[in-house]
Amino acid sequence: MSANPGNALKALSPTPPERGSFPLDHDGECTRQMQEYLNCLKIVKGENAPNCRLLAKNYLKCRMDNSLMNKDEWKHLGLPDDAPASHGNAADKT
């Protein structure tokens, strides 16, 4: 006797991730950045803290630079663009 008579089990079909799969970091090229990000999340108890977003950006940049994920624009990853660098010289700092 089954615990759920008359109801057939439906086959579950797996759904792929939104951005597809990406290689695991077997060589540990981005382990330090990942640990810094995870430690930050732990400290802020999962809050969406700006400093953690910067660490997430560093981690994703490492993955992109090491071909562990496709390069993409920051806005598509939910992160801010890099702030424009100041091109001032020493004479501007008087």
C-alpha positions as a Markdown table, in Angstrom:
| # | Residue | x | y | z |
|---|---|---|---|---|
| 1 | Met | 0.0 | 0.0 | 0.0 |
| 2 | Ser | 1.4 | 3.4 | -0.9 |
| 3 | Ala | 1.2 | 6.4 | 1.3 |
| 4 | Asn | -0.1 | 8.5 | -1.5 |
| 5 | Pro | -2.6 | 6.3 | -3.4 |
| 6 | Gly | -3.8 | 7.4 | -6.8 |
| 7 | Asn | -1.2 | 10.1 | -7.3 |
| 8 | Ala | 1.5 | 9.4 | -9.8 |
| 9 | Leu | 4.9 | 10.8 | -9.2 |
| 10 | Lys | 5.9 | 13.4 | -11.8 |
| 11 | Ala | 9.3 | 13.3 | -13.3 |
| 12 | Leu | 11.3 | 16.3 | -12.3 |
| 13 | Ser | 13.2 | 17.9 | -15.1 |
| 14 | Pro | 16.3 | 19.8 | -14.1 |
| 15 | Thr | 16.6 | 23.5 | -15.1 |
| 16 | Pro | 20.0 | 24.9 | -16.1 |
| 17 | Pro | 21.5 | 27.9 | -14.3 |
| 18 | Glu | 20.6 | 31.3 | -15.8 |
| 19 | Arg | 24.1 | 32.0 | -17.0 |
| 20 | Gly | 25.0 | 28.4 | -17.9 |
| 21 | Ser | 27.7 | 26.4 | -16.2 |
| 22 | Phe | 31.2 | 27.5 | -15.5 |
| 23 | Pro | 34.4 | 25.6 | -14.6 |
| 24 | Leu | 35.3 | 24.9 | -10.9 |
| 25 | Asp | 38.4 | 26.6 | -9.6 |
| 26 | His | 40.4 | 23.4 | -9.3 |
| 27 | Asp | 43.7 | 25.2 | -9.2 |
| 28 | Gly | 42.5 | 27.6 | -6.4 |
| 29 | Glu | 43.3 | 30.7 | -8.5 |
| 30 | Cys | 40.5 | 32.7 | -6.9 |
| 31 | Thr | 40.2 | 31.0 | -3.5 |
| 32 | Arg | 41.6 | 33.9 | -1.6 |
| 33 | Gln | 39.0 | 36.3 | -3.1 |
| 34 | Met | 36.2 | 33.8 | -2.5 |
| 35 | Gln | 37.2 | 33.4 | 1.1 |
| 36 | Glu | 37.4 | 37.2 | 1.7 |
| 37 | Tyr | 33.9 | 37.6 | 0.2 |
| 38 | Leu | 32.4 | 34.7 | 2.2 |
| 39 | Asn | 34.0 | 36.0 | 5.4 |
| 40 | Cys | 32.5 | 39.5 | 4.7 |
| 41 | Leu | 29.1 | 37.9 | 4.3 |
| 42 | Lys | 29.5 | 36.1 | 7.5 |
| 43 | Ile | 30.5 | 39.2 | 9.4 |
| 44 | Val | 27.5 | 41.2 | 8.1 |
| 45 | Lys | 25.1 | 38.3 | 8.5 |
| 46 | Gly | 24.2 | 38.1 | 4.8 |
| 47 | Glu | 23.3 | 41.8 | 4.6 |
| 48 | Asn | 23.9 | 43.6 | 1.2 |
| 49 | Ala | 26.9 | 45.6 | 2.5 |
| 50 | Pro | 28.8 | 47.8 | 0.0 |
| 51 | Asn | 32.2 | 46.4 | 1.2 |
| 52 | Cys | 31.0 | 42.9 | 0.5 |
| 53 | Arg | 29.9 | 43.9 | -3.0 |
| 54 | Leu | 33.4 | 45.2 | -3.7 |
| 55 | Leu | 34.8 | 41.8 | -2.6 |
| 56 | Ala | 32.2 | 40.0 | -4.8 |
| 57 | Lys | 33.4 | 42.2 | -7.7 |
| 58 | Asn | 37.1 | 41.2 | -7.0 |
| 59 | Tyr | 36.1 | 37.6 | -6.9 |
| 60 | Leu | 34.2 | 37.7 | -10.2 |
| 61 | Lys | 37.0 | 39.7 | -11.8 |
| 62 | Cys | 39.4 | 37.0 | -10.8 |
| 63 | Arg | 37.2 | 34.4 | -12.3 |
| 64 | Met | 36.8 | 36.3 | -15.5 |
| 65 | Asp | 40.6 | 37.0 | -15.7 |
| 66 | Asn | 41.4 | 33.3 | -15.3 |
| 67 | Ser | 38.8 | 32.1 | -17.8 |
| 68 | Leu | 36.7 | 30.5 | -15.1 |
| 69 | Met | 33.6 | 32.4 | -16.3 |
| 70 | Asn | 32.7 | 34.5 | -19.3 |
| 71 | Lys | 33.5 | 38.2 | -19.2 |
| 72 | Asp | 30.4 | 40.4 | -18.7 |
| 73 | Glu | 29.6 | 44.0 | -17.9 |
| 74 | Trp | 29.3 | 44.7 | -14.2 |
| 75 | Lys | 25.8 | 46.1 | -14.6 |
| 76 | His | 24.7 | 42.6 | -16.0 |
| 77 | Leu | 26.1 | 41.1 | -12.8 |
| 78 | Gly | 24.3 | 43.5 | -10.5 |
| 79 | Leu | 27.5 | 45.4 | -9.5 |
| 80 | Pro | 28.5 | 49.0 | -10.0 |
| 81 | Asp | 30.9 | 50.1 | -12.7 |
| 82 | Asp | 34.4 | 51.0 | -11.7 |
| 83 | Ala | 34.7 | 54.6 | -10.5 |
| 84 | Pro | 36.5 | 56.8 | -13.0 |
| 85 | Ala | 40.1 | 57.4 | -11.9 |
| 86 | Ser | 41.2 | 60.9 | -11.1 |
| 87 | His | 43.7 | 62.1 | -13.7 |
| 88 | Gly | 44.9 | 65.0 | -11.5 |
| 89 | Asn | 48.6 | 65.8 | -11.1 |
| 90 | Ala | 50.6 | 67.1 | -8.1 |
| 91 | Ala | 50.0 | 70.8 | -9.2 |
| 92 | Asp | 46.2 | 70.2 | -8.6 |
| 93 | Lys | 46.8 | 69.4 | -5.0 |
| 94 | Thr | 48.0 | 72.8 | -3.7 |
